[in-house]
Amino acid sequence: MKSFKYVLIVVLLLTAYYLISPLFRVIEINEEFPSSSQQMIENEFDSQQIIVKRSELQARKHKVKGSVLLIENNENRILRFEDFETVNGPNLHIYLASDETVENFVDLGPIKATKGNVNYELPRDLDLEKYNTVLVYCVPFKAVFSLAELQVSF
């Protein structure tokens, strides 16, 4: 009976560590974009690249800072998080969804960073009229940390 208690305590401690420890980890990445993002914002058009959509991130379950840009060129579509900052969490993913209900979405994979400037390459055949809401989503808790509704950039 005592060994069962010890096993239960160890399992509870490991579970608590898995769920709570990410909150204290900051992962910072500053990925370059092929052309200066500031130049693209000012000109809105580079001979190769266009900022098609842009939105500020909005907090849901946790505070967030930064903006999301949808950038297209002849070959690629990039979802770029700029001046991004959020708390970490267990198993955070970036979703492109039809709305914030998380019923219809495309998983872009695990979050690369909780701070900085980060690029996510998008499939060319992805319908961005349908999937126009960017979510920072915590898979184990089924919680939307933050979101951005992509708007046409002018």
C-alpha positions as CSV (number, residue, x, y, z in Angstrom):
1,M,0.0,0.0,0.0
2,K,2.9,2.4,0.8
3,S,4.5,1.7,-2.6
4,F,1.2,2.7,-4.3
5,K,1.2,6.0,-2.5
6,Y,4.8,6.7,-3.6
7,V,4.1,5.8,-7.2
8,L,1.0,8.0,-7.1
9,I,3.0,10.9,-5.7
10,V,5.7,10.5,-8.3
11,V,3.1,10.4,-11.1
12,L,1.3,13.5,-9.7
13,L,4.6,15.4,-9.4
14,L,5.7,14.5,-13.0
15,T,2.2,15.5,-14.3
16,A,2.4,18.8,-12.4
17,Y,5.9,19.5,-13.8
18,Y,4.7,18.7,-17.4
19,L,1.8,21.1,-17.1
20,I,3.3,24.0,-15.1
21,S,7.0,24.1,-16.1
22,P,6.4,25.5,-19.6
23,L,5.0,28.6,-18.1
24,F,8.4,29.5,-16.8
25,R,10.3,28.8,-20.1
26,V,10.8,31.6,-22.6
27,I,11.8,30.5,-26.1
28,E,13.1,33.4,-28.1
29,I,13.7,33.2,-31.9
30,N,14.2,36.1,-34.3
31,E,13.9,34.7,-37.8
32,E,14.9,37.0,-40.7
33,F,12.6,37.5,-43.6
34,P,14.2,37.5,-47.0
35,S,13.4,41.2,-47.3
36,S,13.1,43.8,-44.6
37,S,9.7,43.5,-43.0
38,Q,9.7,47.2,-42.1
39,Q,10.4,48.2,-45.7
40,M,7.5,46.0,-46.8
41,I,5.2,47.5,-44.3
42,E,6.1,51.1,-45.4
43,N,5.9,50.2,-49.1
44,E,3.3,47.4,-48.8
45,F,4.9,46.1,-52.0
46,D,8.3,44.8,-52.7
47,S,9.1,43.6,-56.2
48,Q,8.9,40.0,-54.9
49,Q,6.7,40.1,-51.8
50,I,3.3,41.5,-50.7
51,I,1.8,41.8,-47.2
52,V,-1.6,40.4,-48.0
53,K,-3.2,40.4,-44.6
54,R,-2.3,41.8,-41.1
55,S,-3.7,41.7,-37.7
56,E,-2.8,42.4,-34.1
57,L,-2.9,39.4,-31.7
58,Q,-5.7,39.5,-29.1
59,A,-5.6,37.8,-25.7
60,R,-8.0,35.1,-24.8
61,K,-6.7,32.9,-21.9
62,H,-3.3,34.7,-21.6
63,K,-1.7,38.0,-22.3
64,V,-0.1,38.4,-25.7
65,K,1.7,41.0,-27.8
66,G,2.6,41.3,-31.4
67,S,1.1,41.1,-34.9
68,V,0.6,38.5,-37.5
69,L,1.3,39.1,-41.2
70,L,0.4,37.0,-44.2
71,I,3.2,37.5,-46.8
72,E,3.1,36.1,-50.3
73,N,5.6,36.0,-53.0
74,N,5.8,34.1,-56.3
75,E,6.7,30.9,-54.6
76,N,5.7,30.9,-50.9
77,R,3.1,32.1,-48.4
78,I,4.5,32.9,-45.0
79,L,2.6,33.5,-41.8
80,R,4.9,35.8,-39.8
81,F,4.6,36.6,-36.1
82,E,6.3,40.0,-35.4
83,D,7.3,41.4,-32.0
84,F,5.5,38.3,-30.6
85,E,5.3,37.6,-26.9
86,T,3.2,35.1,-25.0
87,V,3.4,32.8,-22.0
88,N,4.4,29.3,-22.7
89,G,2.2,26.3,-22.0
90,P,2.2,22.6,-22.5
91,N,2.0,21.5,-26.1
92,L,1.1,24.9,-27.7
93,H,0.4,24.8,-31.4
94,I,-0.3,27.3,-34.1
95,Y,-3.7,26.7,-35.9
96,L,-5.3,28.4,-38.8
97,A,-9.0,28.1,-38.2
98,S,-12.3,29.2,-39.7
99,D,-13.1,30.8,-36.3
100,E,-12.1,30.6,-32.7
101,T,-14.3,27.6,-31.9
102,V,-11.5,25.2,-33.0
103,E,-13.9,23.0,-34.9
104,N,-12.4,23.5,-38.3
105,F,-8.6,24.1,-38.4
106,V,-5.3,23.3,-40.0
107,D,-2.5,22.6,-37.5
108,L,0.8,24.4,-38.5
109,G,2.6,22.5,-35.8
110,P,4.1,23.2,-32.4
111,I,4.9,26.8,-31.5
112,K,8.5,27.6,-32.4
113,A,8.9,30.5,-30.0
114,T,7.1,32.4,-27.2
115,K,9.0,35.6,-28.0
116,G,10.4,37.2,-31.1
117,N,9.8,37.1,-34.9
118,V,8.8,33.7,-36.3
119,N,7.9,32.5,-39.7
120,Y,5.5,29.6,-40.6
121,E,5.5,28.4,-44.2
122,L,1.9,27.7,-45.5
123,P,0.9,25.2,-48.1
124,R,0.1,26.9,-51.4
125,D,-3.3,25.1,-51.6
126,L,-4.5,26.2,-48.2
127,D,-7.8,28.2,-48.5
128,L,-7.0,31.4,-46.6
129,E,-10.5,32.8,-47.1
130,K,-11.8,29.9,-45.1
131,Y,-8.9,29.6,-42.6
132,N,-8.5,33.3,-41.7
133,T,-8.1,33.1,-37.9
134,V,-4.7,32.4,-36.4
135,L,-4.8,30.7,-33.0
136,V,-2.2,30.0,-30.4
137,Y,-3.8,26.8,-29.0
138,C,-3.0,24.7,-25.9
139,V,-3.8,21.1,-26.9
140,P,-4.0,19.4,-23.5
141,F,-6.3,22.1,-22.0
142,K,-8.2,22.7,-25.3
143,A,-7.7,26.4,-24.7
144,V,-7.2,29.3,-27.1
145,F,-4.3,31.4,-25.6
146,S,-4.6,34.1,-28.2
147,L,-5.9,34.8,-31.7
148,A,-5.6,37.1,-34.7
149,E,-8.3,37.5,-37.4
150,L,-6.4,38.2,-40.6
151,Q,-7.6,41.4,-42.3
152,V,-6.8,42.7,-45.8
153,S,-3.8,45.0,-45.5
154,F,-3.9,48.4,-47.1
